Amino acid sequence: MSIFRKAKRIVVKIGSSTITSESGNLDLKKLESLIEDISKLKNKGFDIILVSSGAIAAGVERLALLKRPTLIPELQAAASVGQGLLIEQYSNLFKKYGLNVGQVLLTQSDTTHRQQYLNARNTIDKLIEFGVIPIINENDTTAIDEIRFGDNDTLAALVASLTSADLLIILTDIEGLFTDDPRINKEAKLISRVDEITEEIETLACGICSNLAVGWMVTKIEAAKVATFSGIGMVI
Ligand code: GLU
């Protein structure tokens, strides 16, 4: 695909469901294999920026909560406990490939306030210059947009735009956009390419949701709108 060939700076969004097991705990095997692939790309010369959720999942596990809480302050507290654990895993696993990571916690408002926007951009640019992989998550202590319904899809698109990325890759547990929810409707067909986000596409995206993550397909289409508005291709 030509958008891959031309890409130099890539934002990879890792949803909670991509790095957790069915029980909802962080799945180190999944994380390891993902990091192996990402390290290969990085060591080939691509600029890689990760937007990863999974803080709540890690926090729920550490606090030995029986299931993901439903109240926002509880989710925030779980994210607070889990964020450090998540970064610790990334840091240890990337080290095996000689790569360092830097944690960047952002909110959507950081992208709309000029000074905060510039500060965030400068930090990320410098991390990349130092050969470090920035690992971004929402600052769940002060913002709840992604906890409520985003699973970082919108944040990932805003980060792609903030960092002038060439490509946004959204990793998730659904293969892509389908004509219907493929887990409910076995006849659903994969739509391999979308050139324009029409009303029809937006309607198709409604109602597909992943159990653990808050990532509805609808937020992915919203992310695609933000990314493509900035001229950035997106792959689910
Ligand atoms: N920032 C949250 C996390 O890292 C967002 C995803 C979610 O709500 O599960 O877990």
Boltz pocket constraint, residues with backbone or C-beta under 6 A from the ligand:
constraints:
  - pocket:
      binder: B
      contacts: [[A, 16], [A, 52], [A, 53], [A, 54], [A, 55], [A, 56], [A, 57], [A, 79], [A, 137], [A, 138], [A, 140], [A, 146], [A, 147], [A, 148], [A, 151], [A, 152], [A, 212], [A, 213], [A, 214]]
      max_distance: 6.0
